[in-house]
Structures are given as C-alpha cells and as structure tokens.
Amino acid sequence: MKTKMLRWIAPAVLSLALVACSDDDAPSDPAGTVTLNMLDAENGKTYLESTGFYINEADNFYSNGPFRIADVGPVRGIGSLGGPATSGLTDEAAVMPGHGYMIFADDALLVFPSGTTAAVVGSEYCKVYVDSWLAEDKGAVVKYLSDRVSADGLPGYDDPVGIIDWSTESLKIELASSDFEAVCEPGREAFDLEASGRVLKIRPATMSVASGDYGIYVRIGDRYTRIRVEVRW
C-alpha cells in the first residue's frame, strides 16, 4: 500500500506541472455525473454501484464480479472521456488521481479473431474519473457516469441486412469505416466474408447452407454489432 507521503506528493507535483493551465480548460461534468467518496477496503469498502468494484488494500480498483475495467490514462475530467475504450481490460487497476477508467459487463464484450475486444452497441457501461485521494488515507474521490455504447456508424443490433436466395450470389454492406472486422456467429459459419474498402461482401460458403437466419458480428474500433442475413432456398 502506498504511504501517505507518496499520496500527497503526487498531487503536489501534478499541480506544479499544471500551474499554467486554467481550470476552464477542463470540460464541465456531463449531466448525470455522480461524485462518490469511495472508502477503501480498510475503511468501509464503498462499492461503485452494482459493478462490484471497490478499492482494495493495494489501492487498486478490484472486482470479482462479471465486470472488467480499463485505465484510459490521464484525462482532464470525466467530461473528457469519450466513447467506449476497451484496450487493457482487467479485473484490477491502480487507482490514479487524474486518470479516467471505463467499466464493462463481461456479457457485453466480444473478443474478435484479431484479438481486439469490443463492446456491443446498446450496452450500458460506466465512465469513472478519480478526482483526488480522500483525507487520512481512507480512499478516493471519484466521479462516475453511466452511458450506453452508441452505434456510431454501425448497423443496429440484429438489424436485417438482406436475403440470399437462388437469384443472389452475395450481399454487399457499406460501413462507416474501412477499418472494420467481421466474423460469423460461432457454430453457424455459413458465409465467406470479404472486406473491400468500406464494403463487407457476404456470400454462402457452400450451396448446402441451410435456409434460415444467420448472425454476423461486425466491429469498428471498440464497439460491435450483430447483423442478420436470411438464407432462403
């Protein structure tokens, strides 16, 4: 556990580094922001809503529940936190004043073949900002805000995108970015998927694909959706 001296030195050094900056540089707190005096495990163990995260004896955010946390690094306040950031997700992260964090439920996350983890559109996640340490080494002052993963150019979850039948060799879906990844729903790999610029081309892997609805997961950045393709023979 860090000593009290180290805790108070760090904010002092930070304040000297930022002395030339105005408080007006930091965005205001968005509507719905909650400020919480989060007592650590040795002084009451305050939980961060239903996520199960608390500050443990090592001064880390920790949860053994079905949630993961990502430290997005230094930010200028909770208003500086943008859309979902899923890099470096873990169940334990060091509490650092001036840092922003994002918390996601496990069932909202999907790991794509590239190794990138993405959060599903429409799911709720939590933005967190550590404002300062509490006095007397008891925890930290945090600000948090619930948000939802927006589609941001992706189709809506479970949106139908077309029908493949005897007269259709393939479907072409234009996306908002060329930096996308697509994968068939596990256990129902009915299609060959091809990326060409911002276009996803979908064609049956074989002509023996059974009729029915099939899902394809599509990721852009740190968010993903599921689109539906109907095969009708």
Secondary structure, DSSP 8 states (H G I E B T S, - for coil): ---HHHHHHHHHHHHHHTTTS-GGGS----TT-EEEEEE-TTTT----GGG--EE-TTSEEE--SSEEEEEEEE-SSGGG--S---TT-BSEEE--TTEEEEEEEGGGEEE-TTS-EEEETT-EEEEEEEEEE-GGGSEEEEEEEEEE---TTS--TTEEEEEE-TT-S-EEEE-S-SSEEEEE-TT---EEEEEETTEEEEEESSTT--SEEEEEEEEETTEEEEEEEEE--
